[in-house]
């Protein structure tokens, strides 16, 4: 199990809200129980935000 902080950045480097109903929330923490689930989440985020950069930082 690993916890990551996830940030979505637009082309200008501004943080984007991860969900449309939470406009103020630009940072979220996700817990992944396998490498496959982390990869699936990343690919899903790239589909939702095709023109953005997805940053996933491991939390200690």
Protein Blocks (a to p, Z undefined) as FASTA:
>chain_A
ZZdddddddfkopacdfbfklmmlmbdcdddfbfklmmmmmmmmmmmmmmbccdddddZZ
